[in-house]
């Protein structure tokens, strides 16, 4: 069974660790620069990491970085890997949007501060294609995301969090999972708790909470 999983949660709650439990060979597009610390826990797995690094000083344009990712992604799709992970897809979407803005700005006769929503149609189509291409090539896809604050109509924080993501991601993926950490009984250490928010193949699973699940745990519920 080929699956695509949309994963969201605060930092250090087990999102990337869960992704590395998926079938190998695994290719990780490492935008977050944190995956290397997890690799010693998965010495028995075939994992390739492709760093995609933005210039920390903001001196370089983003378009070459997007072109680099796009070229390497096409190569990975044609490889023998079984799972592709975007860590994080939040950063991938940001790079895609910024690269698209740069292209539109270059072609414009005036200096643009922002684009109109309709002008992001091409970027939206590209992100949809990235997600769809994995399944079309028989690859599992793991998209990890940061979370952001939710605001009410008056601009005040509600105290809730939502995935910081391309807005069509949940509809394009088979699963949407929300990750949180919970202190273990006795007060030492933490468990990863995963809420199944959406499930295309079995809607009866929506609302179920799993503790320290692996990819096989989720897959087993669907088979």
C-alpha positions in Angstrom: 0.0 0.0 0.0 1.4 3.4 -1.1 0.5 6.2 1.3 1.0 10.0 1.5 1.0 11.5 5.0 0.5 15.2 5.9 2.1 15.6 9.3 2.0 18.7 11.6 3.2 19.5 15.1 5.5 21.5 17.2 9.3 21.0 17.1 10.7 17.8 18.6 7.5 15.8 18.9 8.5 12.9 16.7 7.4 14.0 13.2 10.7 13.3 11.4 11.3 10.1 13.5 7.9 8.8 12.3 8.8 9.5 8.7 12.0 7.5 9.0 9.9 4.4 10.1 8.4 4.3 6.5 9.7 1.7 4.0 13.2 2.1 2.8 15.1 3.1 0.7 14.1 6.6 1.9 15.1 9.9 0.4 14.9 12.9 2.7 14.9 16.4 1.3 16.3 18.1 4.3 15.2 21.8 4.5 15.2 21.8 8.3 18.8 20.6 8.7 17.9 18.4 11.6 17.5 14.9 10.1 21.1 13.9 10.6 20.7 13.7 14.4 18.1 10.9 13.9 20.1 8.7 11.5 22.0 6.8 14.2 18.7 5.4 15.4 18.0 4.0 11.9 21.4 2.4 11.1 19.7 -0.7 9.6 17.8 1.4 7.0 18.8 2.8 3.6 18.4 6.6 4.0 19.7 9.2 1.6 19.6 12.8 2.8 19.6 15.7 0.2 20.2 19.1 1.9 18.3 22.0 0.5 19.8 25.1 2.3 18.6 28.7 2.0 21.3 31.4 2.3 21.3 32.5 5.9 22.2 36.1 5.0 19.5 36.4 2.3 22.0 37.5 -0.3 21.1 34.9 -2.9 17.9 34.7 -4.8 15.7 31.7 -4.1 15.0 30.7 -7.7 18.2 28.7 -8.1 17.4 26.8 -4.9 14.0 25.9 -6.2 15.5 24.8 -9.5 18.0 22.6 -7.6 15.2 21.0 -5.7 13.0 20.5 -8.7 15.8 18.9 -10.7 16.8 16.5 -7.9 13.1 15.6 -7.1 12.6 14.5 -10.7 15.7 12.3 -10.4 14.4 10.8 -7.1 11.1 10.0 -8.6 12.8 7.8 -11.2 15.0 6.1 -8.6 14.3 2.8 -6.7 13.5 4.6 -3.4 10.2 3.6 -1.7 9.6 6.7 0.4 10.2 10.4 -0.1 10.1 12.8 2.9 10.0 16.6 2.7 11.3 17.9 6.0 9.7 20.3 6.2 7.1 20.8 3.5 6.5 24.2 5.2 9.9 25.4 4.0 9.4 23.8 0.5 6.2 25.7 0.0 7.9 28.9 1.1 10.8 28.4 -1.3 8.3 27.7 -4.2 6.3 30.8 -3.4 9.4 33.0 -3.1 10.8 31.7 -6.4 7.5 32.3 -8.1 7.4 35.9 -6.7 11.0 36.5 -8.0 10.0 35.3 -11.5 6.9 37.5 -11.6 8.8 40.5 -10.2 11.5 40.0 -12.9 8.9 40.1 -15.7 7.0 43.0 -14.2 7.6 46.6 -15.2 7.0 47.9 -11.6 8.3 46.9 -8.2 5.9 44.5 -6.5 5.5 44.2 -2.8 3.2 41.2 -3.0 1.2 39.2 -5.5 -2.5 39.0 -5.9 -4.0 35.5 -5.0 -4.8 34.8 -8.7 -1.1 35.2 -9.5 -0.2 32.2 -7.4 -2.1 29.8 -9.7 1.1 28.5 -11.2 2.8 28.0 -7.8 -0.3 26.2 -6.6 -0.3 23.9 -9.6 3.4 23.1 -9.1 2.9 22.2 -5.4 -0.1 20.0 -6.4 2.1 18.3 -9.0 4.9 17.6 -6.5 2.5 15.8 -4.2 0.7 13.9 -6.9 3.9 12.8 -8.6 5.0 10.7 -5.7 2.0 8.4 -5.9 2.1 8.4 -9.7 5.7 7.0 -9.4 4.8 4.5 -6.7 6.4 6.3 -3.8 5.2 6.8 -0.2 5.3 10.5 0.6 5.8 12.1 4.0 5.2 15.9 4.4 6.2 17.3 7.8 4.9 20.8 8.7 5.5 23.4 11.4 2.4 24.8 13.1 1.3 28.4 13.4 -1.1 30.3 15.7 -4.8 30.6 14.8 -6.3 34.0 15.1 -10.0 35.0 15.4 -11.7 37.7 13.4 -10.5 40.5 15.8 -6.9 39.4 15.2 -6.4 37.8 18.6 -4.8 34.4 19.1 -7.3 31.7 19.9 -4.7 29.5 21.6 -5.1 26.9 18.9 -2.5 25.8 16.3 -2.9 24.8 12.7 -0.5 23.3 10.1 1.6 25.9 8.4 1.2 24.4 4.9 0.0 24.7 1.3 -3.7 25.0 1.9 -4.6 22.1 -0.5 -2.3 19.6 1.2 -4.9 17.8 3.4 -7.1 17.2 0.3 -4.2 15.8 -1.7 -2.8 13.4 1.0 -4.2 10.1 2.2 -3.6 10.9 5.9 -3.5 14.1 8.0 -1.8 13.5 11.3 -1.4 15.9 14.3 1.6 15.2 16.5 2.0 16.2 20.1 4.2 15.2 23.0 2.8 13.9 26.4 4.8 13.4 29.5 5.1 9.7 30.5 3.7 8.4 33.7 6.2 9.0 36.4 7.3 12.3 34.9 10.3 11.0 33.0 10.5 11.2 29.2 7.7 11.9 26.7 5.5 9.8 24.4 4.5 10.9 20.9 0.7 11.1 20.5 -0.7 11.2 17.1 -4.3 12.3 16.3 -5.7 11.0 13.0 -7.4 14.2 11.7 -8.2 12.9 8.2 -8.1 9.5 6.5 -9.1 8.9 2.9 -9.2 5.1 3.1 -11.1 4.7 6.4 -13.0 7.6 7.8 -13.8 5.6 10.9 -10.3 6.1 12.1 -10.7 9.9 12.2 -10.4 11.1 15.8 -8.3 8.0 16.9 -5.2 8.8 19.0 -2.2 6.6 18.8 0.8 6.5 21.1 4.3 6.2 19.6 3.1 4.8 16.3 5.3 3.8 13.4 4.5 3.8 9.7 3.5 0.1 10.0 1.1 0.9 12.8 -0.8 3.2 10.5 -0.6 0.9 7.6 -1.9 -2.0 9.6 -5.0 -0.1 10.5 -5.8 0.4 6.9 -5.1 -3.1 5.6 
